[in-house]
Amino acid sequence: MHSPRLLRLAGAVFTATARRRMRAPRLACWGAPAVTEGPIVVFASHASWWDGIFFMALAQRLFPARRGFVPMQAAALGHYSLFRRLGAFPVDPRDGAEPFLATAARVLARDMLWMNAPGRFADARRRPQPIAAGLVRLAERVPQAQFIPLAMEYPFWSARRPEMLAAFGPPLPGAALQAMPRPARRAALAGALGATLDRLAGDAMARDPARFLPVEQERDGMGGFFDRRRKAASARGLDPELGR
């Protein structure tokens, strides 16, 4: 059961936790999602425990009108059953990909899916990025979906706390993925995620906050975020308090 009220409360708690341990979440100026409607699968790198919290922050800021669901290992979800009401649903590798595919297809009929592409922790520098079998097969079940790569990094710059950096890459149409043999489809997904990670890494190494926009709540929702994206050339004038 998905509880919007509980999701907002958890988002506030997780955001407060991130502010104590991390610096402000930032999105690369070039890295906003190119599509925001229709069936969407966000497939992300998975190098850190913080990824789930970053998912929540990005979902609430960039897709405020969309319900998001996340597959989670059944054993872990058994210990954190509250996460079911935040949009998590169980997957068990012993059951194979079919139960995941069936649930994901139901989710994508009206909502969006966020998932860690490797299915396990994998260093962001690894190439090619591992791609879970269920993700490889998902385009066969939902060819109408757009598959959007999401890169996330947590580098240290000049402060005591690490940065939270993210960027979405160009979407891959599900129909184009469906037409590929599975090995080629896996390579396409890994290539898109790796390319997004590489571009984000370049911005991270530059250590320049002007290359990023802060992920924060706007009074007018997504429109305000994209207004700021169009004004990215003036990003050097951002309030330095937003970087804390």
N, C-alpha and C positions, 0 to 999 in steps of 0.2 A: 504494500500500500504506500503510495507516494503522498507525503504530507507537505504541501507548500509552506505551511506555517512553521513546521519543524525545520524545513530546509532553510528558511530565512534565519531562524534562530541559530541553527548549526553554522550557517555561513558567517554570522556575526561572531560566534565563538571561535571558529577556525581563523577568521581574519584577525581577530585580536591576538590569537596565538602566534600567527605568522608575523605580526608587527613586532612582537616581543623578541622573536628569534631571527627574523630576516629583515632586509630592507624592503622598500615598496615593490610590489609586483609591477613589472614593466613589460609592455608589448612593443616589439620592434615596429618602427614607423611603417615599414613595408609589409608587416605581418598580420594585418587584420584579416578575418575570414572573408573570402570573396563571395560566399553564398551564405544566406542566413535563413532560407525558407526551404520547404520540401524535406524529404528524408535525408538526414545527414549522419554520417559516421565520422567521428573525429578519432583518428588513430594516432597515438602519441608515443613518444619515447618514454622510457621508464627507467630512469637512472636513480631516482630518489624516493624516499618515503613521503616527501612533500608533494608528490605529483597529484595525489587525490585532492589535497587542499587547493592546489593551483587549479585543478579542474573546476572545482566549485566556484572559485573567484572568477574565472574566465566565463563560465556558464552564466552566472548571475549578472555579470556586467555586459557581455556581448550578445547573449541570447536570453534576455529577461522574460520573453514571452514563451519560451520553449521549456518543456519538461525534459530533463536529461536523465538517462539511465546508464549504469556502469556495471559490467560483469565483475564479480568478485569471487575469489576462491571460496568454495562452500565451507571448508574447514574454518577459514578466517571469519566468514560471515556468521558462522555458528557462535563465535565468541562476541561478535559485535552486531547482534540482531537489530539494533536500532538503525543500522545503516540501510536496512530494507526500506524504511520509511523515508530515506534520503535518496532512494532511486537505485540502490544496489540490488542485483539479483545473483543467485548462486550459480557457479559453474564448477564442475568436478571433472578433471582430466580423465578420470577412469571411465567416465560415461561417453567419451568421444565428443565429437563436435556437434552432433545432431541436436541435443537439448539446447546448447547455446544458440545454434542457428534458428531454431524454432522460436525461442524467446526473443532473439534480436529482431526477427521478422515482425513479430507482434509489436514490439516497441516502435519500429520504424514505420509502422502503418500510420502513426500520428505524432510520434515524439522523435527525439534524437538520441543517438548512442555515442557515449564516450568510452574509449577503451585503450589500454596500453598495448601497443602493437606487438611487442615481444612476448607478452603473456607472462613475463618474469622480469626481474631486474636485469638491465643490460647497460653497460657503459655507453654514454652518449657519443663517444668517439669510435665505437665499433662500426666497421663497415664490412659487409652490408649489415644493417640493423636486422636482428632476428624478427621474423613475422610469424605469429601464431597461426596454426592450421585453420582455426575457426575464422580468422580474418581473411585468409586466402579464399575460403569458400563462400564468404558472405555475399559477394557480388553475384554469385549464382542464384541466391535466394532473393536479393533485393537489387536488381539491376537499375531500378529507378533512383537509387540513392546516389548522393555525392559523397565521395571519400576524401576527407580533408586531413592532410598530415599536420601534426602539431609537434613542434620542437620545444623543449624546455631545458633550461640550464640554471645552475645555482653557483655562479663564480664569485670569488672574493675579489673586490676591487681595492679600494683604499680605506674601507671602514672595517670595524670589528665583525659586523654581520654580513652574510653573503647576500648577493642580489637574487631576485627571482625574475628570470628572463624567459620570454616565450615568443613564438611566432608561428602563425599558420602558413602553410604553403598552398600553392594552387590546387584546386580540387581535381580529383580524378573521377570522371563519370563512371558510375557502376556498369553501364551498358558496355563501355569500352573494356573495362576489366573483365566482364563476363565473357567477352568474345576471345579472350586470351586463354591459352593452355595454362594450367595451374602454375607450372614453374615460371613462365613468363609473367604471370600475374603477381606472384610472390616477388619477383625481381622488380616489377614496376612499383609496387607498394614500398619495398625497401629503398629503391632509388629515390622516390619522392620524399620519403622521410629523411633519408641521408642528406639529400640536397638542402632541405629546410634546416636541418641541424648544422650543416656546413656554413650556410649563410648566417645563421644566428651566431655561430661561433666567431665569425669574423667581426660582428658587431660587439660581441662580448669581449674579444681581445682588444678592441679599440678603447674600451673603458670610457666611453663617451655617452653620458646620459641623454644627450641631444638626439641620439639615434633611436630613442625609445619614447613611448608615451606611457604615463602611469595608468594602471588599470584601477579606475576608481568609479564610484557611483556618480552618474550624471542625473540631474533633475529631469532631463528630457530623454533619458534612456539611451538607446543605441544611437539615435540621431546625434546626440551631443558628442558621443565618442567619435563618430565618423566626421563630424565637423572639425574636431581637433586633429583628426588624421589629415584632413585637407590642409590644415594650417601647420603641418609638421615642420615647415621651414623655419617657423619661429619658436621651435621647441627649446632653444637655448634660454628663452626667457621664462621657463617654468619655475614656479615657486619652489625653492630648494627644500622647503619643508616636506614636499611630496616625496622626496627621496629618502626620507627616514623610515 
